[in-house]
């Protein structure tokens, strides 16, 4: 917020666009792009998990990722944990659905 305020004050004082405006513009574009990439990545992951859950492939995908490849990757551990959580939620919703409508 300090950069924005300083740039505005400089613009008001000199009635010209200050050189800091280019830096501020670049920072704003970078944040917008970063937010877009975050949303795009999570949307793609959610679509994959939904697709795997609908095709009964979520358990198989989680098991294949858990297999020993000679090394463990931290991101793979996180993905497997999230898949397991999604499976647990799916099972819970199915149990609640059957309890309600059976």
C-alpha positions, 0 to 999 in steps of 0.5 A: 500500500505504501508504493501505491500511496507514494506513487499517487502523491508523486503524481498529484505533486508533479502532475506527471506519471512517476517512474515508479508507476511502471514497477507498480503496474508490473507488480499488479499484473504479477499478482493477477497472473499468480491468482489466475494460475492458482485458481486454474491449478486448483480447478484442474485438480478438482476436475481430476479428482471428481473424474477419478471418483466418478470412474472409481479410479481414485482409489487405484490412483492413490494406490499407484502413487503410494507404490515404492518408486525408490524415492519419496516425493513430498508432493506425491505424499500430499496428493495421496493424502488429499485423495484419501481425504476426498475418498473419505468425504465421498464415502461419508456422503454416500453413507449419509445419502443412503441413511436419508433415502433408504 
